Amino acid sequence: MTTSPPRVESVDDTPMTHKQRINALVGLLLGMFVALTSATIVSNALPTIITELHGTQDQYTWVVTATLLASTAATPIWGKLSDVFSKKLLVQLSLGVFTLGSVLAGLSTSVSMLIGFRVIQGLGLGGMQSLVMIVIASMFSPRERGRYQGAIAGVMSIATVAGPLMGGVIVDTSWLGWRWTFYVCVPLAVIAMVVVQRTLNLPVIRRKVYIDYAGALLISAGVSAILIWVTLAGKNFDWVSAMSFGLVALGLILLAAAVWVESKAKDPIIPLHLFKERTTTLATIASIAVGVALFGGAVFLGQYFQIARGYSPTAAGLLTLPMVFGSVVSATLSGRLITKYGRWKNYLVAGSIVMAVGFGLLATIDAHTNMAVLSGYLFALGLGMGMTMQNLVLAVQNTVEPKNLGAATSTVTFFRSLGGAAGVSVLGAVLSNHVTDLIGQGLRAIGITQTGSGGGAGLSNLNELPAPIAAIVRGAYGDGTARIFLVSMAMAIVGTIAVLFIKEVALNTLSGEDQRRAAEAAIASTDEEFAQVIAGETFGDTDEGALGRRAVIDPVAEPLDRRS
C-alpha cells in the first residue's frame, strides 16, 4: 500500500506571481523588523534598567540569555508546526506572542520579573526567526534568494541599529522612560500582522506530524543547567565544588537523554538523520560558533560604550553604525553575486575569516581606544557578518528535500540561537569575573580595604559611588571588554574551519513550493505506471524503473518492491 503524498489544503494552489511574492516578502520583512527591533531595543536601555532596578551583572546577562534560550527551545517546534498548520497563521501568532511578552516586560517591577517576561518574548522570537526563513524558502529558489539577501540583511541590520537607537532616545527622554522600549513596537506589530494577512497566500500542507515535546524539554533543561553553572560558578560557589559537579552532571545527563529521545522519536524535534548530510553538520557547527561570537560579542557593546566610555544610550546606538553599514554592504554585494553566478562558498569562507579578524581587532581595545579606530574594527566585523549568517542557512536549504525544509531551517536557527544563548552566558560570566578582579585591583591601588572582590562596587550601585571609585568601575569595564572579544575570535575561527570543509553544491533554481509540486506530479506519474504493472500491461524494467524513481522522489514512502 503506497504512502500518499501530503494533502494540500488551499483555496488556490497555483503558484504566486512575482508581484504577489514581493508583496508577501515586504510583509514578512516588516514582521522580522518588528521582532528584531523589539529584541534589540533593550540593549542600550539595559544599563539604565539594571541600575534603576538595582540588578547585578549576572542579571544583566540573564535578561538577554532568557530570551535567547526560550527562542532556542521554541524554534524547532515552530518549524514542525509549519508542516501542519498555515504558515500565515503561525507567523501572525508568533508575532502576537512576542508582542504580548514585550508589553508584560514593560510592566516589570524587578529584574526577576523582567527575565520571566523576556522568556515569553523569546517564545515568539523563536517563531519569527524560523518561520520567516521557511516561508521565504517556500516562495523563492536558492538561486533567487541571493538577490534578496541584501534586503533581508538590510532589515536585520537596520533593526540592529534602529532598536538600540530607539531605546537610547527613549531612555534619554525623561517623560517616556525605559518601559516604553517595550511598548513602542506594539503598533508596528499590529501593522505587520495585517500586511501578512493581506499578502501571504501559501497552501497548507497537511501531513501527520508528531511534536516531540520531550526532546524540546530535555534539550532546554540540559542547556539551562550548563548555562546556570557557567553564570554562577566562581561567585556563588567554587568552580571545583559539589554544586559545580552536580550542575555539570545534570546538564550532561539531560542532553544525553535528549539525544536518546531524538533517536527514538517518531518525529524528532531535531531530526538526527539530517546530520548524515555533511553540509548540514558543518553548517550547524559553524552556526553555533557564529551564534556565540555574534550574540555574545554584540550584546556587550552597548555596555562598553555607556559604562566604560560615558556615552549616552542614544550615542551608543549611533556608534554601532559602522558595523551595520559593513553588514548591509557585504550582504547586498555577496547576495547579488551569488544570484548571478550560483556559487556561494567563497563568500562564506571570506566572511568567516573577516569576522574572525574583526573580533581579533576588537580584542585589543581598552577604555581609551581611539573611537575612529574602533569604528574601523566594527566595520570589519560587519563585513564578515553580512557574508556569513544568512549564507549558512542558504547552504543547508539548498541541500535538503522540500519536506525537510522546515526542520532543516529550524535546526540551523536552533543551534545558532543555542550558540547565542551560550555565548551571552559564557562571555557574560567571563566579563563579570574579569571586571570583579580589575575593580578589586583598582581599589587596592588607592588603599581601600575590601570585604570581598570588588568591595561591592559595580553596576547595581554605580550612580551612588564616589567619583574616584566610579572611575575605577568604568575603567574596569573598558579594559575587561576586550577579553570577551578574544573568546569570540576563537569561536569565529572554529566556524571558519567548519566552513572550509563544507562541500559546495550549485544552487537549486526551484523554490520549495515548486519542488513540492514537481514531486507530487512525479509521484502521480509513477503511480500510473505502477497501476499498469499491476494490471499486467507492463513488466520487468518498467516496474523497477518506476519504483526506483518513486524511491528517489519520495524516500519516506513504504517499500514497493513486492506487491500483489
C-alpha positions as CSV (number, residue, x, y, z in Angstrom):
1,M,0.0,0.0,0.0
2,T,1.5,3.3,-1.0
3,T,2.1,6.3,1.2
4,S,0.0,9.1,-0.3
5,P,1.7,12.4,-0.7
6,P,1.0,15.1,1.8
7,R,-2.5,16.6,1.4
8,V,-2.7,20.2,0.2
9,E,-5.5,22.3,1.7
10,S,-5.8,25.7,-0.1
11,V,-8.3,27.7,-1.9
12,D,-5.8,28.1,-4.7
13,D,-2.7,26.0,-5.2
14,T,-1.5,27.9,-8.2
15,P,2.0,29.4,-7.9
16,M,2.2,33.0,-6.5
17,T,3.1,35.6,-9.1
18,H,6.3,37.6,-8.8
19,K,4.4,40.6,-7.6
20,Q,2.5,38.6,-5.0
21,R,5.7,37.1,-3.7
22,I,7.4,40.6,-3.4
23,N,4.3,41.9,-1.6
24,A,4.4,39.0,0.8
25,L,8.2,39.4,1.3
26,V,7.5,43.0,2.4
27,G,5.0,41.8,5.0
28,L,7.4,39.2,6.3
29,L,10.3,41.6,6.5
30,L,8.1,44.1,8.3
31,G,7.3,41.3,10.8
32,M,11.0,40.4,11.1
33,F,11.9,44.1,11.6
34,V,9.4,44.4,14.5
35,A,10.6,41.3,16.2
36,L,14.3,42.1,15.9
37,T,13.8,45.8,16.8
38,S,11.9,44.7,19.9
39,A,14.7,42.3,20.7
40,T,17.5,44.8,20.3
41,I,15.8,47.9,21.6
42,V,16.6,46.8,25.1
43,S,20.3,46.6,24.6
44,N,21.2,50.2,25.1
45,A,18.5,50.6,27.7
46,L,19.7,47.7,29.8
47,P,22.4,49.6,31.8
48,T,19.8,52.1,32.8
49,I,17.2,49.3,33.6
50,I,19.6,47.2,35.7
51,T,20.8,50.3,37.6
52,E,17.3,51.6,38.3
53,L,16.0,48.1,39.3
54,H,19.2,47.5,41.4
55,G,20.2,44.4,39.4
56,T,23.6,42.8,39.0
57,Q,26.0,41.9,36.1
58,D,24.7,38.3,36.2
59,Q,21.1,39.5,35.9
60,Y,22.2,41.8,33.1
61,T,23.4,38.7,31.3
62,W,20.2,36.7,32.0
63,V,17.9,39.4,30.8
64,V,19.4,38.6,27.3
65,T,20.0,34.9,27.9
66,A,16.4,34.2,28.9
67,T,15.1,35.5,25.6
68,L,17.7,33.6,23.5
69,L,17.2,30.4,25.5
70,A,13.4,30.5,25.1
71,S,13.7,31.2,21.4
72,T,16.2,28.3,21.1
73,A,13.7,25.9,22.6
74,A,10.8,27.2,20.6
75,T,12.4,27.5,17.2
76,P,12.3,23.8,16.1
77,I,8.7,23.5,17.5
78,W,7.5,26.4,15.3
79,G,9.3,24.7,12.4
80,K,7.4,21.5,12.9
81,L,4.1,23.3,13.3
82,S,4.7,24.9,9.9
83,D,4.4,21.4,8.3
84,V,0.9,21.0,9.8
85,F,-0.7,24.4,10.1
86,S,-1.0,27.6,8.0
87,K,2.3,29.4,7.8
88,K,0.5,32.7,7.6
89,L,-1.4,32.0,10.9
90,L,1.8,30.8,12.6
91,V,3.7,34.0,11.6
92,Q,1.0,36.1,13.0
93,L,0.7,34.0,16.1
94,S,4.5,34.2,16.8
95,L,4.4,37.9,16.3
96,G,1.5,38.2,18.7
97,V,3.2,36.2,21.4
98,F,6.3,38.3,21.1
99,T,4.2,41.5,21.4
100,L,2.5,40.2,24.5
101,G,5.8,39.4,26.1
102,S,7.0,43.0,25.2
103,V,4.0,44.6,26.9
104,L,4.4,42.5,30.0
105,A,8.1,43.2,30.2
106,G,7.3,46.9,30.2
107,L,5.2,46.3,33.4
108,S,8.1,44.7,35.3
109,T,8.9,46.0,38.8
110,S,12.0,43.8,39.3
111,V,14.8,42.3,37.3
112,S,13.5,38.8,38.1
113,M,10.0,39.7,36.7
114,L,11.6,41.2,33.6
115,I,13.6,38.0,33.0
116,G,10.4,35.9,33.2
117,F,8.5,38.1,30.7
118,R,11.6,38.1,28.4
119,V,11.0,34.3,28.2
120,I,7.6,35.0,26.7
121,Q,9.3,37.3,24.2
122,G,11.7,34.5,23.3
123,L,8.9,32.1,22.5
124,G,7.6,34.5,19.9
125,L,11.0,35.4,18.6
126,G,11.8,31.7,18.0
127,G,8.8,31.6,15.7
128,M,9.7,34.7,13.7
129,Q,13.4,33.5,13.3
130,S,12.5,30.2,11.8
131,L,9.1,30.9,10.1
132,V,10.2,33.9,8.1
133,M,13.1,32.0,6.6
134,I,10.9,28.9,5.9
135,V,8.3,31.0,4.1
136,I,10.9,32.8,2.1
137,A,12.4,29.5,1.1
138,S,9.0,28.3,0.0
139,M,8.5,31.3,-2.2
140,F,12.0,31.7,-3.7
141,S,14.5,29.3,-5.1
142,P,18.0,29.2,-3.5
143,R,19.4,30.8,-6.7
144,E,16.8,33.6,-6.5
145,R,17.2,34.1,-2.8
146,G,20.7,35.6,-3.2
147,R,19.0,38.6,-5.0
148,Y,17.0,39.3,-1.8
149,Q,19.9,38.6,0.7
150,G,20.7,42.3,0.7
151,A,17.1,43.2,1.6
152,I,16.9,40.6,4.3
153,A,20.3,41.6,5.7
154,G,19.4,45.2,5.4
155,V,16.3,44.7,7.5
156,M,18.2,42.8,10.1
157,S,21.0,45.4,10.2
158,I,18.6,48.4,10.3
159,A,16.7,46.7,13.1
160,T,20.0,46.1,14.9
161,V,20.7,49.8,14.7
162,A,17.2,51.2,15.0
163,G,16.4,49.1,18.1
164,P,19.3,50.3,20.2
165,L,19.0,53.8,18.8
166,M,15.3,54.0,19.6
167,G,16.0,52.5,23.0
168,G,18.6,55.1,23.7
169,V,16.4,58.0,22.6
170,I,13.5,56.7,24.8
171,V,15.7,56.3,27.8
172,D,17.2,59.8,27.3
173,T,13.6,61.2,27.1
174,S,12.6,61.9,30.7
175,W,8.8,61.9,30.0
176,L,9.0,58.4,28.4
177,G,11.4,56.2,30.5
178,W,12.8,52.8,29.8
179,R,9.4,51.0,29.9
180,W,8.5,52.5,26.6
181,T,11.3,50.5,25.0
182,F,8.9,47.5,25.3
183,Y,5.7,49.4,24.4
184,V,6.8,51.3,21.3
185,C,6.8,48.3,18.8
186,V,3.2,47.3,19.5
187,P,1.6,49.4,16.8
188,L,4.2,48.2,14.3
189,A,3.4,44.6,15.2
190,V,-0.3,45.1,14.5
191,I,0.5,46.6,11.1
192,A,2.8,43.7,10.3
193,M,0.1,41.2,11.1
194,V,-2.4,43.0,8.9
195,V,0.1,43.1,6.0
196,V,0.9,39.4,6.3
197,Q,-2.8,38.6,6.4
198,R,-3.4,40.5,3.1
199,T,-0.4,39.4,1.1
200,L,0.8,35.9,2.1
201,N,-1.0,33.0,0.3
202,L,0.7,29.7,0.6
203,P,-1.1,26.3,0.5
204,V,-1.4,24.4,3.8
205,I,0.4,21.1,3.5
206,R,-1.3,18.5,5.7
207,R,0.9,15.6,6.8
208,K,0.8,13.7,10.0
209,V,3.4,15.3,12.3
210,Y,4.1,14.5,16.0
211,I,5.6,17.3,18.1
212,D,8.5,16.0,20.2
213,Y,7.8,18.0,23.3
214,A,10.0,15.6,25.4
215,G,13.0,16.3,23.2
216,A,12.5,20.1,23.4
217,L,12.1,20.0,27.2
218,L,15.2,17.9,27.7
219,I,17.4,20.0,25.4
220,S,16.2,23.2,27.0
221,A,16.7,21.8,30.6
222,G,20.2,20.4,29.8
223,V,21.4,23.6,28.2
224,S,19.9,25.7,31.1
225,A,21.8,23.6,33.7
226,I,25.1,24.2,31.9
227,L,24.4,27.9,31.5
228,I,23.4,28.4,35.1
229,W,26.7,26.6,36.1
230,V,28.8,28.9,33.9
231,T,27.0,32.0,35.1
232,L,27.2,31.3,38.9
233,A,30.4,29.3,39.3
234,G,33.2,31.3,40.7
235,K,30.9,33.7,42.5
236,N,28.0,31.9,44.2
237,F,30.1,28.7,44.6
238,D,33.6,27.5,43.6
239,W,34.4,26.1,40.1
240,V,35.6,23.0,41.8
241,S,32.8,22.1,44.2
242,A,29.9,19.7,44.7
243,M,27.5,22.2,43.2
244,S,29.6,22.6,40.1
245,F,29.9,18.9,39.6
246,G,26.2,18.5,40.2
247,L,25.1,21.1,37.7
248,V,27.5,19.8,35.0
249,A,26.5,16.2,35.6
250,L,22.8,17.2,35.5
251,G,23.3,19.1,32.2
252,L,25.2,16.3,30.5
253,I,22.7,13.6,31.6
254,L,19.8,15.7,30.3
255,L,21.5,16.3,27.0
256,A,22.4,12.6,26.7
257,A,18.7,11.7,27.4
258,A,17.7,14.3,24.7
259,V,19.9,12.6,22.1
260,W,18.4,9.2,23.0
261,V,14.8,10.6,22.8
262,E,15.6,12.2,19.5
263,S,16.9,8.9,18.1
264,K,13.7,7.1,19.1
265,A,11.1,9.8,18.5
266,K,8.6,9.2,15.7
267,D,9.0,12.8,14.5
268,P,12.0,14.3,16.5
269,I,12.4,18.0,17.2
270,I,15.9,17.8,15.7
271,P,15.9,15.0,13.1
272,L,19.2,13.3,13.6
273,H,19.2,11.9,10.0
274,L,19.7,15.5,8.7
275,F,23.3,15.3,10.1
276,K,24.1,12.5,7.7
277,E,24.5,15.3,5.2
278,R,27.9,16.9,5.6
279,T,26.8,20.4,4.7
280,T,24.1,20.3,7.5
281,T,26.6,19.1,10.1
282,L,29.3,21.6,9.3
283,A,26.9,24.5,8.9
284,T,25.4,23.6,12.3
285,I,28.9,23.7,13.9
286,A,29.6,27.0,12.2
287,S,26.2,28.4,13.3
288,I,27.0,27.5,16.9
289,A,30.3,29.3,16.7
290,V,28.8,32.3,14.8
291,G,26.0,32.5,17.4
292,V,28.5,32.5,20.3
293,A,30.6,35.2,18.6
294,L,27.8,37.5,17.3
295,F,25.3,37.4,20.1
296,G,27.9,37.2,22.8
297,G,30.1,39.9,21.5
298,A,27.5,42.4,20.3
299,V,25.4,42.3,23.4
300,F,28.1,43.9,25.5
301,L,29.0,46.7,23.0
302,G,26.2,49.0,24.4
303,Q,27.5,48.4,27.9
304,Y,31.1,49.2,26.8
305,F,30.1,52.5,25.2
306,Q,27.9,53.6,28.1
307,I,29.7,52.3,31.2
308,A,33.3,52.5,30.0
309,R,33.2,55.4,27.7
310,G,30.4,57.5,29.2
311,Y,28.3,57.9,26.1
312,S,24.5,58.3,26.3
313,P,22.3,55.4,25.2
314,T,21.4,57.4,22.0
315,A,25.1,57.9,21.2
316,A,25.9,54.3,22.0
317,G,23.4,53.2,19.3
318,L,24.9,55.6,16.7
319,L,28.4,54.3,17.4
320,T,27.4,50.8,16.2
321,L,26.5,52.2,12.7
322,P,29.9,51.2,11.1
323,M,29.2,47.6,12.0
324,V,25.7,47.8,10.5
325,F,26.9,49.6,7.3
326,G,29.6,46.9,6.7
327,S,27.0,44.2,7.2
328,V,24.5,45.7,4.7
329,V,27.2,46.4,2.1
330,S,28.7,42.9,2.2
331,A,25.3,41.1,2.4
332,T,24.0,43.0,-0.6
333,L,27.0,42.6,-2.8
334,S,27.6,38.9,-1.9
335,G,23.9,38.2,-2.4
336,R,23.8,39.7,-5.9
337,L,27.0,37.8,-6.9
338,I,25.6,34.6,-5.6
339,T,22.4,35.0,-7.7
340,K,24.4,35.9,-10.8
341,Y,27.0,33.1,-10.6
342,G,25.2,30.5,-8.4
343,R,28.3,30.0,-6.2
344,W,28.3,30.7,-2.5
345,K,31.2,29.0,-0.7
346,N,33.8,31.6,-1.4
347,Y,31.7,34.4,0.2
348,L,31.0,32.2,3.2
349,V,34.7,31.5,3.7
350,A,35.7,35.1,3.2
351,G,33.0,36.3,5.5
352,S,34.0,33.9,8.3
353,I,37.7,34.9,8.0
354,V,36.9,38.6,8.0
355,M,34.6,38.2,11.0
356,A,37.4,36.4,13.0
357,V,39.8,39.2,12.1
358,G,37.2,41.8,13.2
359,F,36.9,40.1,16.6
360,G,40.6,39.9,16.8
361,L,41.0,43.6,16.3
362,L,38.3,44.3,18.9
363,A,40.2,42.1,21.4
364,T,42.8,44.9,21.5
365,I,40.5,47.7,22.8
366,D,40.6,49.3,26.2
367,A,38.9,52.2,28.0
368,H,40.9,54.7,25.9
369,T,40.9,53.3,22.4
370,N,40.5,56.0,19.7
371,M,36.9,56.0,18.5
372,A,37.8,56.3,14.8
373,V,40.0,53.2,15.1
374,L,37.2,51.4,17.0
375,S,34.8,52.3,14.2
376,G,37.1,50.7,11.7
377,Y,37.2,47.5,13.7
378,L,33.4,47.4,13.9
379,F,33.1,47.9,10.1
380,A,35.4,44.9,9.5
381,L,33.3,42.8,11.9
382,G,30.1,43.9,10.0
383,L,31.6,42.9,6.6
384,G,32.2,39.4,7.9
385,M,28.7,39.2,9.5
386,G,27.0,40.2,6.3
387,M,28.6,37.4,4.3
388,T,28.2,34.7,6.9
389,M,24.9,34.5,8.8
390,Q,22.3,34.0,6.0
391,N,24.6,32.1,3.7
392,L,24.9,29.3,6.3
393,V,21.1,28.9,6.2
394,L,21.1,29.1,2.4
395,A,23.7,26.3,2.1
396,V,21.6,24.0,4.2
397,Q,18.3,24.8,2.5
398,N,19.9,24.1,-0.9
399,T,20.8,20.5,0.1
400,V,17.6,19.2,1.8
401,E,14.4,17.9,0.3
402,P,11.3,20.2,0.3
403,K,9.6,18.1,3.0
404,N,12.6,18.6,5.3
405,L,12.9,22.4,4.6
406,G,11.2,23.5,7.8
407,A,13.1,21.0,10.0
408,A,16.5,21.8,8.4
409,T,16.0,25.6,8.6
410,S,14.8,25.4,12.2
411,T,17.7,23.1,13.2
412,V,20.3,25.6,11.9
413,T,18.5,28.5,13.5
414,F,18.1,26.4,16.7
415,F,21.8,25.9,17.0
416,R,22.6,29.5,16.1
417,S,20.3,30.6,18.9
418,L,21.8,28.0,21.2
419,G,25.2,29.3,20.5
420,G,23.9,32.8,21.1
421,A,22.4,31.9,24.5
422,A,25.6,30.1,25.5
423,G,27.7,32.9,24.2
424,V,25.9,35.6,26.2
425,S,26.0,33.5,29.3
426,V,29.6,32.4,29.0
427,L,31.0,35.7,27.8
428,G,28.9,37.5,30.5
429,A,30.5,35.2,33.1
430,V,34.0,35.9,31.7
431,L,33.4,39.6,31.8
432,S,31.9,39.6,35.2
433,N,34.7,37.7,36.8
434,H,37.4,39.7,35.0
435,V,35.8,43.0,35.9
436,T,35.5,42.0,39.5
437,D,39.2,41.3,39.6
438,L,40.0,44.6,37.9
439,I,37.8,46.5,40.3
440,G,39.5,44.8,43.2
441,Q,42.9,45.7,41.9
442,G,41.9,49.3,41.4
443,L,40.5,49.6,44.9
444,R,43.6,48.1,46.4
445,A,45.7,50.6,44.4
446,I,44.0,53.5,46.2
447,G,44.2,51.9,49.6
448,I,40.6,50.8,50.1
449,T,40.2,47.7,52.2
450,Q,37.8,45.1,50.7
451,T,35.5,42.7,52.4
452,G,35.4,40.8,49.1
453,S,36.5,41.2,45.5
454,G,35.3,44.5,44.2
455,G,34.3,45.8,47.5
456,G,30.6,45.8,46.5
457,A,31.2,48.3,43.7
458,G,29.6,47.6,40.4
459,L,26.6,48.2,38.1
460,S,24.0,47.9,40.8
461,N,25.2,51.0,42.7
462,L,27.3,52.8,40.0
463,N,25.3,56.0,40.3
464,E,25.7,56.0,44.1
465,L,29.5,55.6,44.2
466,P,32.0,58.3,44.9
467,A,33.6,59.7,41.7
468,P,37.1,58.0,42.2
469,I,35.5,54.6,42.8
470,A,33.0,55.1,39.9
471,A,36.0,55.9,37.6
472,I,37.7,52.6,38.7
473,V,34.5,50.6,37.8
474,R,34.1,52.3,34.4
475,G,37.8,51.7,33.7
476,A,37.4,48.0,34.6
477,Y,34.6,47.6,32.1
478,G,36.6,49.3,29.4
479,D,39.7,47.2,29.9
480,G,37.7,44.0,30.6
481,T,35.5,44.0,27.5
482,A,38.5,43.1,25.2
483,R,38.6,39.6,26.8
484,I,35.1,38.7,25.6
485,F,36.1,39.7,22.0
486,L,39.2,37.5,22.3
487,V,36.9,34.5,23.2
488,S,34.6,35.5,20.3
489,M,37.6,35.4,17.9
490,A,38.4,31.9,19.0
491,M,34.8,30.8,18.3
492,A,34.8,32.6,14.9
493,I,38.0,30.6,14.0
494,V,36.2,27.4,14.8
495,G,33.4,28.5,12.5
496,T,35.9,29.3,9.7
497,I,37.4,25.8,10.0
498,A,33.9,24.2,9.7
499,V,33.0,26.3,6.7
500,L,36.3,25.3,4.9
501,F,35.1,21.7,4.9
502,I,31.6,22.4,3.5
503,K,31.2,20.9,0.0
504,E,29.7,23.5,-2.4
505,V,26.6,22.4,-4.3
506,A,25.3,24.5,-7.2
507,L,22.2,26.4,-6.1
508,N,18.8,25.0,-7.0
509,T,16.6,27.1,-9.3
510,L,13.3,25.8,-7.9
511,S,11.6,27.2,-4.8
512,G,10.3,24.9,-2.1
513,E,6.7,25.1,-3.4
514,D,7.9,24.4,-7.0
515,Q,9.8,21.4,-5.8
516,R,6.8,20.1,-3.9
517,R,4.6,20.4,-7.0
518,A,7.2,18.7,-9.1
519,A,7.5,15.9,-6.7
520,E,3.7,15.4,-6.5
521,A,3.4,15.4,-10.3
522,A,6.2,12.8,-10.5
523,I,4.6,10.6,-7.8
524,A,1.3,10.7,-9.7
525,S,3.1,9.7,-12.9
526,T,4.8,6.7,-11.2
527,D,1.6,5.7,-9.6
528,E,0.0,5.4,-13.1
529,E,2.9,3.3,-14.3
530,F,2.6,1.1,-11.2
531,A,-1.1,0.6,-11.9
532,Q,-0.1,-0.6,-15.4
533,V,2.3,-3.1,-13.8
534,I,-0.5,-4.5,-11.5
535,A,-2.8,-4.7,-14.5
536,G,-0.2,-6.8,-16.4
537,E,0.2,-4.2,-19.1
538,T,3.9,-3.7,-18.4
539,F,6.5,-5.7,-16.5
540,G,10.2,-6.0,-15.7
541,D,12.4,-3.0,-16.3
542,T,9.5,-0.6,-16.4
543,D,8.3,-1.8,-12.9
544,E,11.8,-1.4,-11.4
545,G,12.3,1.9,-13.1
546,A,9.1,3.3,-11.7
547,L,9.8,2.0,-8.3
548,G,13.3,3.4,-8.4
549,R,12.1,6.8,-9.5
550,R,9.5,6.8,-6.7
551,A,12.0,5.9,-4.1
552,V,14.1,8.9,-5.2
553,I,11.2,11.3,-5.2
554,D,9.5,10.1,-2.0
555,P,12.1,8.3,0.1
556,V,9.8,8.1,3.1
557,A,7.2,6.1,1.1
558,E,6.5,2.5,2.1
559,P,8.6,-0.2,0.3
560,L,7.2,-1.1,-3.1
561,D,9.4,-3.9,-4.1
562,R,6.9,-6.7,-3.6
563,R,3.2,-6.1,-4.3
564,S,0.3,-8.4,-5.4
